[in-house]
């Protein structure tokens, strides 16, 4: 679980940087990089990030924040 808590924030920083660097040649949204990097380091491919209770709690918190942000965009 210690590696998971290091990999997740690292990917959160790496995805926008990669999108910016590659954005000079091809325009790909940041969310695409986040999804692809998440699949690569997740348990299905490399297995660096493993599911854990704390990670599940963080994901639920992130989903709640996404709903709040989406709610503020609705007029």
Legacy VTK file of the C-alpha trace (Angstrom):
# vtk DataFile Version 3.0
C-alpha trace
ASCII
DATASET POLYDATA
POINTS 75 float
0.000 0.000 0.000
2.958 2.344 0.556
3.872 2.216 -3.128
0.255 2.934 -4.065
0.229 6.135 -2.009
3.378 7.254 -3.819
2.289 6.256 -7.338
-1.154 7.922 -7.302
0.058 11.493 -6.580
3.006 10.990 -8.928
0.620 10.122 -11.757
-1.558 13.102 -10.887
1.468 15.329 -11.534
2.837 13.372 -14.484
-0.382 13.295 -16.554
-0.727 17.077 -17.083
2.998 17.389 -17.765
2.821 14.640 -20.402
-0.278 16.213 -21.953
1.496 19.574 -22.152
4.644 18.119 -23.704
2.793 15.996 -26.236
0.249 18.775 -26.843
2.676 20.428 -29.201
2.168 17.624 -31.720
-1.208 16.095 -30.872
-4.010 17.459 -28.712
-5.050 14.828 -26.188
-7.036 15.791 -23.071
-5.384 15.343 -19.680
-8.083 12.921 -18.586
-6.981 10.509 -21.324
-3.452 10.488 -19.916
-4.820 9.987 -16.399
-6.926 7.025 -17.492
-4.144 5.394 -19.502
-1.563 5.843 -16.744
-4.060 4.496 -14.205
-4.661 1.399 -16.302
-0.941 0.830 -16.828
0.081 1.056 -13.144
-3.113 -0.558 -11.836
-3.532 -4.182 -10.824
-4.440 -5.306 -14.359
-1.100 -4.465 -16.001
1.905 -3.586 -13.798
0.269 -3.969 -10.392
2.096 -1.032 -8.802
-1.139 0.440 -7.416
-3.234 -2.045 -5.477
-6.749 -1.534 -4.135
-6.845 -0.724 -0.424
-9.373 0.725 2.008
-7.625 4.095 2.132
-7.442 4.313 -1.673
-11.133 3.409 -1.885
-11.952 6.183 0.590
-9.915 8.660 -1.454
-11.717 7.598 -4.628
-15.113 8.106 -2.981
-14.038 11.546 -1.774
-12.843 12.432 -5.282
-16.148 11.317 -6.757
-18.061 13.469 -4.263
-15.883 16.472 -5.140
-16.518 15.840 -8.835
-20.277 15.924 -8.209
-19.973 19.158 -6.237
-17.922 20.804 -8.973
-20.351 19.610 -11.642
-23.225 20.984 -9.558
-21.642 24.426 -9.420
-21.430 24.499 -13.234
-25.190 23.990 -13.670
-27.228 27.188 -13.911
LINES 1 76
75 0 1 2 3 4 5 6 7 8 9 10 11 12 13 14 15 16 17 18 19 20 21 22 23 24 25 26 27 28 29 30 31 32 33 34 35 36 37 38 39 40 41 42 43 44 45 46 47 48 49 50 51 52 53 54 55 56 57 58 59 60 61 62 63 64 65 66 67 68 69 70 71 72 73 74
